Amino acid sequence: MSCSMRGLVLNWRLHSLVSLIDRLQRMWEVMFECHKLQVHIITITYISGSAKLSFQSESHRQAAGDLEDDLLNLSFSFTKWINALRAYVQAISDWLHKCVSIEEKSTKKRRWMNTTTEQKLRNTGPPIYTTCGVWLDFLKELPIKDVSDTIKDLAA
């Protein structure tokens, strides 16, 4: 592949990655606003001392049932979404690592002998390698099962 073609492909990928990050940032902003509203509702309920809800009408029962269904769906969708996001970031990371080759010098320093190509790129390569690596690490550390179970418990 020629240098100009490679440059176009890399530029397109960079634009796609920046666009993805912008959309993810917007999504997290919306989620933050929703969570602020939830905290506000919980605070008002707690202050008023009516922590127990009473279902006085069929419409209240129906709304509670719909909420339970929505929470169970949220739990499933959250798990599915995080797993898809992990796979996507892993694919980006794998693609980035295929785009570069590190020449092995015969006079290596001892500290580099046991270092993987991925670690070398994260430590000394362009920032995109560090960004993808850290992003993937954070996604792997997320307590997805705990969050999903908590949402299910809330629905019960």
C-alpha positions in Angstrom: 0.0 0.0 0.0 1.4 3.4 -0.9 2.2 6.0 1.7 -0.6 8.3 0.5 -3.2 5.5 0.6 -2.0 4.4 4.1 -2.3 8.1 5.2 -5.8 8.3 3.9 -6.9 5.1 5.7 -5.2 6.2 8.9 -6.8 9.6 8.7 -10.2 8.1 8.1 -9.8 5.7 11.0 -8.7 8.6 13.3 -11.8 10.6 12.2 -14.0 7.6 13.0 -12.4 7.1 16.4 -12.8 10.8 17.3 -16.4 10.7 16.2 -17.0 7.6 18.3 -15.4 9.2 21.3 -17.6 12.4 20.8 -20.7 10.2 20.7 -19.7 8.2 23.7 -19.1 11.5 25.6 -22.5 12.7 24.7 -24.1 9.4 25.8 -22.3 9.6 29.2 -23.5 13.2 29.6 -27.1 12.1 29.0 -26.7 9.2 31.5 -25.3 11.6 34.0 -28.3 13.9 33.7 -30.6 10.9 34.1 -28.8 9.8 37.2 -29.0 13.3 38.7 -32.7 13.2 38.2 -32.9 9.8 39.8 -31.0 11.0 42.9 -33.3 14.0 43.1 -36.4 11.8 43.1 -34.9 9.5 45.7 -33.9 12.4 47.9 -37.4 13.9 47.7 -38.9 10.5 48.6 -36.6 10.0 51.5 -37.1 13.5 52.9 -40.9 13.2 52.7 -40.6 9.9 54.6 -42.7 8.0 52.1 -40.2 5.4 51.2 -42.9 2.8 50.8 -45.0 3.3 47.7 -48.7 2.5 47.8 -50.5 1.4 44.7 -53.9 3.0 44.9 -55.0 2.5 41.4 -54.7 0.1 38.5 -52.7 2.7 36.6 -50.1 2.8 39.4 -49.9 -1.1 39.3 -49.5 -1.0 35.6 -46.8 1.7 35.8 -44.9 -0.3 38.4 -45.1 -3.4 36.2 -43.9 -1.4 33.2 -41.0 -0.1 35.3 -40.0 -3.6 36.4 -40.0 -4.8 32.8 -38.0 -1.7 31.8 -35.4 -2.3 34.5 -35.0 -5.9 33.6 -34.6 -4.9 29.9 -32.1 -2.2 31.0 -30.0 -4.8 32.9 -29.9 -7.1 29.8 -29.2 -4.2 27.4 -26.4 -2.8 29.7 -24.6 -6.1 29.8 -25.0 -6.5 26.0 -23.8 -3.0 25.3 -20.7 -3.1 27.5 -19.7 -6.5 26.0 -20.2 -5.0 22.5 -18.1 -1.9 23.5 -15.4 -4.2 24.8 -15.3 -6.1 21.6 -15.2 -2.9 19.5 -12.4 -1.4 21.5 -10.5 -4.7 21.4 -10.9 -4.7 17.6 -9.6 -1.2 17.3 -6.6 -2.1 19.5 -5.9 -5.2 17.4 -6.2 -3.2 14.2 -3.8 -0.6 15.5 -1.2 -3.2 16.5 -1.4 -4.8 13.1 -0.6 -1.4 11.5 2.9 -1.2 13.2 5.9 -3.3 13.3 8.6 -2.8 15.8 12.1 -3.7 14.7 13.9 -5.8 17.1 17.5 -4.6 17.6 20.2 -7.1 18.4 21.4 -4.9 21.3 18.3 -4.8 23.5 18.3 -3.5 26.9 17.4 -6.0 29.6 14.2 -4.2 30.6 12.8 -4.6 27.0 13.5 -8.3 26.8 10.3 -9.4 28.5 8.1 -6.5 27.3 5.4 -7.2 24.7 4.9 -5.2 21.6 1.6 -3.9 23.1 3.5 -2.7 26.2 6.2 -1.0 24.1 3.6 0.8 22.0 1.7 1.9 25.1 4.8 3.2 26.8 6.6 4.8 23.8 4.2 4.8 20.8 1.7 7.4 19.7 -1.0 8.4 22.2 -3.7 6.5 20.4 -2.1 3.2 21.6 -2.1 4.4 25.2 -5.7 5.7 24.9 -7.0 2.4 23.5 -5.0 0.3 26.0 -6.3 2.3 29.0 -9.8 2.3 27.6 -9.7 -1.4 27.2 -8.3 -1.9 30.7 -11.1 0.2 32.2 -13.7 -1.7 30.3 -12.3 -5.0 31.5 -12.3 -3.8 35.1 -16.0 -2.7 35.1 -18.1 -4.7 37.5 -20.7 -5.5 34.9 -22.3 -8.4 36.7 -22.6 -6.3 39.9 -24.3 -3.5 38.0 -26.6 -5.9 36.2 -27.5 -7.7 39.4 -28.2 -4.5 41.2 -30.6 -3.3 38.4 -32.4 -6.7 38.6 -32.6 -6.4 42.4 -34.1 -2.9 42.0 -36.7 -4.4 39.7 -37.7 -7.1 42.2 
